[in-house]
Amino acid sequence: MLALPYTLRTYEPSSYLVREGDAPEQCAVLLSGFAYRQKLTGSGMRQIVSLHVPGEALDFQHLFLDVADHNVQTLTRADVATISRTALRDLARTRASIGNAIFVNTLVEASIFREWILNIGRRDARSRLAHFLCEFAIRLDMQGLVDETGYELPMSQEQLGDALGLTAVHVNRTIKSLEADGLISRNRRRISFPRWDALRELADFSSRYLHLSQQKS
């Protein structure tokens, strides 16, 4: 894959990498910064359906689909490498190991989508937010982006609400509730976890759905 021609570009926050309805010609890999997938209702209400961290491919889902069915945007300033969809698809077809890795990647993303549906549909606001914070910590840790003081949360309360199916006001109250119970600690946008095990218990969090061993292999 590293031998394929690619284009490196820096995008500002909220830049569109993929627009719903477009015919994708490139596949993007996030090198730095954060990005998210989102869909809009007919009235313009946004649902963030996934969050992506550095090192992740942003649109393998469009590798074999000819029309984008959702939007992909940068959350922060981000460095992105784009590779020709045709070149990557041909490589996946001729090199079994590459094809297998792409297949595993899309299966893991599907597993995360299922967990997000469960989170929004069946957990209350405190558990919903706690689960999101736990997942983000684990995924950042895999990329070496977490230290003993926690991590920088790159999302506004409005964006968190769009990911969790909550209003920004409800997100604010829920964050304060978790903080009051000593489950999280905040310094501006930096989040730390003084009672990690208790937070995981509240969130009903198990990392099984992330399939960490296969992502590392």
N, C-alpha and C positions, 0 to 999 in steps of 0.2 A: 504493500500500500504506500509506503514511503517513497517508492520510486515513481508513483503516478504524478503527473503534472498537477499543481494546485496553485491557487491564488490566495494570498494572505491579505486580509483587510481588517482594519479596526472600525468598529461600529459604535455609535453613540447610544446611550440608553433609549429604549423604546423603538429602535430601528426594526423594520420588518425584514426578516430573512426569507420567509415564505409567506405568501398571502393565499388565503382560501380561494379556490377557483383557478389559480395559476397552474400552468403546466411546468413542473419543476425540471430544470436542466442541470442543477448542481446538487451535490450533497455536502453539507457543512459539518465541520468538526469544531467544537468550542475549545479554544486553546487557553483563554483566560476570560474572567468575568462570568456572568450568569445569564441564562436565557430561559424562556418559558413558552409553552404551547397554550393557545387560548382559542376559544370559539365565542362567537357573538350570537345573541338571539336576534330575532327580527327587529326588536325595539332597541337594540344596541347594548343590552346588558352583557357583561363579559363574565365568562367562567374560565379561570386558569385551570388547565387539566393536567399539567405536569411542569416540573421545575428541573432545570439542567445545570450541572456543575462542570467546571473545567475538566477537559479530557473526554467528554461525552460527545458522541455523534448526535446531531440534531434532527436529522430527517432520513434515517435509513428506511423509515416507513414509506417514504416516497420513492424508494429505489425501483420498485416494480409497479407502482401506481402512477397513472399518467396525469391525474388531477389532484391538487392539494385539497384536502377536506377540512383543514384548519390552518390557523396562523401560527407562525413562529416569530417571536420578537426577542430582542435583547432586553434583559432586565437592568443591567449595568453597562458601562463601557466594556466592550468585549473585543478580543482578537479572535478571528474566525478564519479557518482554512476551508476553502471550497474546492471540491473535486468534481470533475465531470461525472454526471450520473451514468452516462454510457460507458465510460472507462471503468468505473467502479463496478457496474453491473457485469461487464465482460470479465473482470477479474474474479468476481464472486462465482461466475459460472465455470471458470477454468481452473481455479485453485480451491480445492475442497475445504482447506483449512480457513480460508477467508470467508467463503460462503457459510461455513458452520459458525464462525464468530459473529457474522452479521445476523444469522438466524437466532443465535442465543441472545444477542443484544435486543432484538425485537421481542422475543419471548419474555425477557426480564422486564422490558418496558410495559408489556401487557399485564404482567403480574402486578407491577406498581400501579397501573391504572385501576385494576380490580380493587386493590387496597384503598385507593383514594375514593372509589365509589362507596365502599363500605364505610370509610371514615366520614364522608359527608352525609351518607344516608342513615346511619345507625348510631353514631356516637354523638354525645352532647358536646356543647361548645368547648368545655374545658378539656375533655378527652381528645376532641378533634384537634385542637391547637397543640396539645401535648404530643400527640402522635406525629404531627407535622414536624415539630421541633426535634423529636427523637430521630425521625427518618433523615432529616437534613444533617444532623450531627453525624450519623453513621456514614452517609454518602460523602460528606466532606472529609471525614477521617480516612476513608479509603484513598482519597487523593492527597493526604497529608496536609489538609487545610484546617485542622483543629488542633489547638494546644490546650494546656492545662487551664487556661482562662476561658475556654469555650470558643465561640466563633462570632463573626460579624454577620448579622442577619441582613441581607441586602434588600429586603422587601419593606414597603410602607404598610401601614395598617390597612389601607384600602386594598392593596394588592393581596395581603394575607386574607382579607375578607373575600376577595374574588376567587381565591384558591380553596377556601373553606366553606363557602356558602353562607357567610356571615356579613353583617354590616360592619363598617369600620368602627362604629361606636361599640358594637358588641365585642369586636376583637380587642379594643382598648380595655374594656371592663374585664375581659377574660385574662388578658396579660397581667393586669393588676391583681387579679384573684390568684393566679399561679405564683406571682411574686410575693403576695401577702402570706401564702402558705409555705414559703421558703423553697418552692420547687424549682424556681429559676431566679437568677439575679441579672439585673440589667445595668449597663453603663452606656447610655445612649442606645446604639443599635447592637452593642456587643452583649451576647447572651451566654451565661454560664449556668452550670447545673450543680448546685450544692447538694441536691438530693436526687441524683440520677436514677437510682433504683425506684424511688417513690414516684418519680415522673413517669418512668416506663410502666409502672403498675397502673397509674391513673390512665395512661394512654392505651392500655391493653396492647402494648407494643411488643412484637416479635419480629426479628429481622429475617425470618424465614423467607418471606416473599421477595426479599432483595437478592436472594440466591448469590450470596457474597463469594462463595468458593468458586463458582463458575465465572463470575465477573473477574476474579483475580487470575484465573487460569489462561 
